Amino acid sequence: MLTILGFAMIATFLVLIMMKKMSPIAALVLIPALFCVFVGKGAKLGDYVIDGVTSLAPTAAMLMFAIVYFGVMIDVGLFDPIVRGILKFAKADPMRIVVGTAVLAAIVSLDGDGSTTFMITVSAMYPLYKRLKMSLVVMTGVAAMANGVMNTLPWGGPTARAATALKLDASDIFVPMIPALAVGLLGVFVLSYVLGKRERKRLGVLTLDEILVEEKAEETETVLVGAGGSGDSKTPVTTGGAGSGTDAEEGDAERFQVLDPNRATLRPKLYWFNALLTVTLLTAMIMEWLPIPVLFLIGAALVLTVNFPHIPDQKARLAAHADNVLNVSGMVFAAAVFTGVLQGTGMVDHMARWMVDVIPEGMGPHMALVTGVLSLPLTYFMSNDGFYFGVLPVLAEAGAAHGVSPLEMARASLVGQPLHMSSPLVPAVYVLVGMAKVEFGDHTKFVVKWAALTSLIILGAGILFGII
């Protein structure tokens, strides 16, 4: 019964948000609460929620201060050169922009943290997608898949969990998987190219001058202002003026990026301080000098104090990013209700055991392949902790009985990560869709099929290379 209710709860949640019948926050709270009552454990709902909130509180704190940190860095102009560089490469070509999104997300993913990757990627790419009227779900989908492949890095989490669960060395799991993961990443780049070509076909390719003419036409739309209150004399008013010659062209190129080059929050004299602070912060994360929430808390305090020493300015920056902070942190705490009920009622354990039990006896010698296939739905429907510490050891034991090595099982367990990164149980995905202003249901409908394909490409490459 718990198995059926567990799958029913997840299916109900996904259907309702994809059909936009409920907001993700409401669905994450109300649906598990309702199913908790169905299970007959409504009296323990409070305990389950508190347990879930307690486990996710550090993540919520990290996201809150990370959003403030990167939001302020956008305000002060840290990412303006990145946007200019990508624009120079992209040349207003949707195909190049989508490929650039994948490359940027993959590079930034080297820090091992999905939330940071999504913040930086969306910060740099969002203005380009908006200006060219490109599909934002393409941006979120490509970024999530690139990060999912890179999430298998030993310091990213899944590899370390698999190594811990099966008492193996992380390098023995990861290093042989590099060729298969490289093929998976190449698959993401190829998919980005295809999706970009589709966007190019839909939108066409305009030159920068053509886009600026179109933009100016919108800006200089006549706003009729009555003179002397009579309403007879009208004067056209424009929202911005440009000079002439080279200076005007440079100004237009800057305005094209949506990051206003004359905004009051820019701090050009502090650019290298901000860049050094960001590099130091990311280095500290990789080296694990301090817990990530603590690092971002300190980083946010420093960047606010140095760049905006006056308290009213600090309050203004916090207010400017309050919407994102509330949206993302609220989503994380709502997800805590979902995970708390899923784990507290035992649904996760029953679902895992059922999936292991339905594996035919004849598949025993092919348990690595089975594990790779199962990693797609299981890492999507449950947390990495639940899969790697709860399910993988059971699968590995079944594989060992048929001569399948734990190393093969561990490697196979990694292939579902491109799909896992878009799971409703992953807090980072709410950062991605929140900053990109994309509905979670729209992102899910778009990305699931492509992420599953990417996972299967990695699995196929692993089998072909003899890794799995």
N, C-alpha and C positions, 0 to 999 in steps of 0.2 A: 504493500500500500504506500509506504514512504517513497519507494522508487517511482511509482506512478505520479504521486503528488509532486515530487521533486521536478520531474520532467514537465508536468502540467504547469507548475508555477513559472518555470523558465519560459515555456512556450507562450503562456498568457502574457507575461511581461513583454517579450519580443514582439508579439502580434499587436499589442495595444500601442506600443511606442512607434512601430513602423507604420501603423495605420493612423497615427497621430490622434488617437482617442484619449490619450493621457499624456501629460508631460513626464519626462524621465524621472524627475524627483518624486512626483506623486506616485508613479508606478512602482518605483523602488521601495517606497514606504508602505503603501496600502496593499499591494498584492501579497507580499510576504506576510504581512500582518493577518490578512484574511486566510491564507493557507495555514498559518500557525494555528489558527482557531480550528480549521478543518482537521488538522492532525490531532487535535485534542490537547494541545499544549499552550493554549492561550494565556493561561496563568503565568507561564514562564516567559512570555514575550518580552517583558521588561529586562529580564536577565540576559536574554539573547541579544537584545539591542545594545545594552550596555557593554557586553562583551565585544560586539562588533565595533562599536564606537571606540572603545578602548584600543582595539588593535589597529584601527585606521586613524586615530587621532594624530600620531606623528606625521602621517602622510598628508593629512589635511593641513596641519601647521606648515609643513614644507611647501605645499602648493600655495597657501595664502601669501607667504613671504616671498616665494619665488616669483609669483605674479607681480607683486609690488616691485621686486628687484628688476626684473626684465622690462616691466612697464616703464619704470623710470629710465632705464637704459635706452629704451626707444625714444622717450621724450628728449633726452639729452643728446641724441644723435649718434649713439654707438654703432647702430646697424645701418646708418645711411650709406656708408661706403660699400657695404655688402649688397644693398639693393642696387646701387649704381653699377657695381660690377656685374651683377646678374642681368640687369637691364642691358648693359653693353653686350653681354654674350647673347642674350635672348633676342635683341633687336625687335622687340614687340611681336615676336613669333610665338604663338601659344605652344607649339610643339617644344621649342627650346625651353620655355618657361616650365613646362611640366617635367621635362628631363632634369632641369636645374633644381626643381623641388626635390626629386628623388636623390640627386647627388648631394645636395645640401643636408637633407635629413640623414643620409648615411654617414656623412662626415661628422656631423654634430653628435650622432649616436655613439661615437667612440667614447664619450664620457660615461656611457653605461646607464644613463637615466632618461627614461622616456619623456617625462614631464619637461625637462630642460630642452630636449630635442625639439619637442613640439612648440615650445615657447619661442625658441630662436627661429625655427623654420617658418612658423606662421608670421612672426614679426617681420621677417625679411620678404616673404612671398605674397602675403595678403594684399599689399597695395597694388602689386602687378596684376593679380587676378581680378581685383575690383575694377581697376582702370580699363582692362581689356574685356570686362564682362565675361570672364571665364567661369566655368563651373567650380564652385568652391569644394564640392564633394570630391572632385578629382584631386585637389590639393590635399585634403585630409586623407583620402584613400591611399595615395602614393606615399605620403609621409608616414602613415601608419605601417604600411608594408615594408618600407625601407628600414624603419626602426625595428620592426619585428624580426627581420633577418639579423640585424646587428645586435639585437637583444640577447643573442646566444653567446656573446663575448663572455669570458669567464667571470668578469666583474659585473656583468649585466643581471645576473640572478639565476636563470634557469639552469645553466651549466653547473653552477656551484650547488644548487639544490640537488640536482641529479647525482653529483659526486658525493654529497653528504649522505643522501638516502641510500646509496648503494656502496658506500665506503670505498670510493675510487678517487683517483687523482684527477682534478679538473682538466689539467693539460692533456692527460691521456684520452679524455673524452673529446676535447675541443680541437686539438691540433689535427687529428686525422679527418675531422669534419670540415676543415677549411675549404677543400675543393668543392664539396657539395654546397656549402653555404655561399661560396663565390658564384656558383652557377645560379643559386637562388637570387642573389643580389643582381646578377646580370639579367635574370628573368624580370626583376622589378624594373630595371632600366629599359628593357625592351618593351615591357608593358607601358611604361611611362611614355615611350616614343609613340606607341600605337594610340594611347589615349590622347596624347598631344596632337597627333595627326588628325584625330577625330575632332578635337577642339578647333584646330586650324581650319578644317573643312567647314565646321559650323559657323565660325566667326570670320574666316578669311584672314589674310595678313595685311595689315595696314602699315605704312611707313610711320615713323615717329611724327613727321610733319603732318600727315593726314589725321593722326589721332589728336594732335594738338589743335588743328583747325576745328575738328569736331568738338573738342573740349571748349575751345574759345567761343564757338557758336552757342554752346549751352550757357557759358558764363555771361556772355554779352547780350543774352536775351533781354529785350527791353523791359525795364521795370518802370511803369508810368508813375511819375511822382507829380502830384499837383503843385503848381506854383502859386504862392500867395493864397492857398486855400480855395482858389476858384475852380480848379480841376480842368481849366481850359488849356493852360500851357503845360506841356509834358516834356520831361527831360529824361533821356535814357541814362540809366545808371549801370555801371559794370562792377563786377565783384573783384576785379583785380586789374592792374595795369602792368604792361611790360614795356621795357625800353626798346631800343632799336639795335640792330647789328648783332655782333657776337654776344654781348652781354644779355640781350633779350633771348637769344637762342639757348644760352646756358640756363637762363632762368626758366625757360619753358621745359627744358630737359629735367630740371629739378622738380618742377611742379607736376610733371607727368608721373612722378613716383608717389604722389599723394603725401609724402613726408615733406611738409612745408619747410623749405630751407631758411625761412625767416621766422620760424616759430620762437616764441619767447623763452621756451624751455631749453633751447640748445645751449650746450656748454662746451664750445670748441676748445677752450683753453684747458679743460679738464679731460679731453679725449683720451690721452694716454694713461691718465690715472684710472679712468673707467675701464679701459681695455685691460690694463694690468690687473685691476681688481677682479675682473671677470675671469681672466686666465687663472689667477691664483685661486679663485673660488672653485673653478672646474677641476683644477689640479688637486685641491684639497678633497674634493668629492671622490676622485679616482683613487687617491692615496688613503682615503678614509681617515683623515686626521681628526675629524669631528663628525658626529651624526649630521646627515644632510639637513634636517630641519634647523639645527643650530647654526650651520653654515649660512643658510639663507636668511635666517633671522638677523645674524650679525651683518651679513652683506647688505640687506635692505636698510638696516639702521645706518650703516656707513655711507651708502650711496645717497641716501636722503640728506644726511647731515652735511656731507661735503658739497654736493651739488646744489642743495637748497638750504642754506644755513638759517634762513628766516622761517620761523614756525608757521606763519600763514601760508608760505609757499609749500611747505611740507604737507600741511593739511590739504591744500589744493591738489597735490599729486596723489595723495591717498584717496581723496574723493574721486579723482578722475579714474582710478582703477578699482574703485569699490564694487562696481557692477560685476566685473570679471571675478573678483575675489569671492563675492557672495555666491555667484552662480556655480563656480567650481567647487568651493569648499562645501556648499550646500549639497551638491551632487555626491561628494565623497561621503558625507555623513548619512545621506539617504542610502547610498550603496552599503553602508555599514549595517543597516537594517536587513537588507537582502541577504548579505553574507552571514550575518549573525543567525538569522532564522534557518538558512540553508544548512549551516554547520551544527547549530544548536539542536535542531530537531533530529539530526542524524540522516537527513535526506541525502547529503553528499556521499556518506559512507555506503548507503544502500544503493545509490545509483552506480557507484564505482564497482561494488561487488556484483551487481547485476550484469554490468557490461563485461566483466571478466568471466562470469559464469556462462554467458551466451557464446563465448568463443568455442567453435567446434574443436573436438579433441584432435582431429587431423591437422589443425593449424599449429600444433605445438612446435614443430621444427621451424616454423615461420613466425615465431613470436615477435621478432624484431620488426618485421613488416607490419604485423598486427598492431604493435605498439605505436609505430609511426602513424598509421591510419587513425588509431584511437586518439592520438595526441591532438588531432584537429578538434573534434567535438568536446573532448574532456577538458582541454585547456581553455576552451571558449566558455564552457558552462561552469567551470569552477576555477578557483584561484590556483596559481602556480604551486603554492604550498600544499593545497589539497591534492593536486595531481602528483607532484613529485614525492611527497612524503606519505601519501595515503594510497595511491594507485600503483605507481611505478614499482615499489617493492614487491607487490603481489604479482604483477606482470613479470617481473624479473625472476621471481621464484618459479613461476610456471615455465618460463623460458629455460631456466637452468636445468629443469627436469628433462628437457629435450636437447640439451647440449648447446643452447644459445648463451654466449658469454654476456656477463653484465655490462661490459663496455659497449657491445652492440646495442643492447637495450637502452642504455643511457643516451647513446647518439641518436637512436631512432626517436627517443622521447622529445628531442629538441625541434623536430621538424614542424610542429604546430604553432611555433611562436609568431609567424607573420599573421595568423588568424587571431591568436590570443591577444595581440595588442589592440584589437578592436572589440574585445569582450566588454560587456557592460559591468564586469567586476573589476576592470582595470581602471584605477583612478586617473591615470595619465590621459586616457582617451577623452575624458571630460574637459581636460585642459585644451586638447586639440580642437574639439568641436565648439567649445565655448569661445575660444579666442578667434576661431574662424567664422563664428556666427552661423554654424551649420546645425540643423536639427539632428539629434543623435539617430533617429529613425532613418533619415535620409542617408546618413553616413553608413549605417548598417546595411541598408538595401544595396548600396553601391559596392561596398568593399568586400562583403563576405565571399562572393564568388571568385573575385580576383585574388584575395588573400589565400583562400583554399587552394587555388591553382598554384600559387607560389609555393605553398607548403608541399604540395604533391611533386612539384619540380625538384625541390630539395630532396625529398624522399627518393624519387627516381634516380637522381644523380648519385645519392649515397649508395643505392643498390648497384648502379652501373659501375661505380668506382670500387666496389667491394668493401665499402666502409660499413655498410649495414647488411 
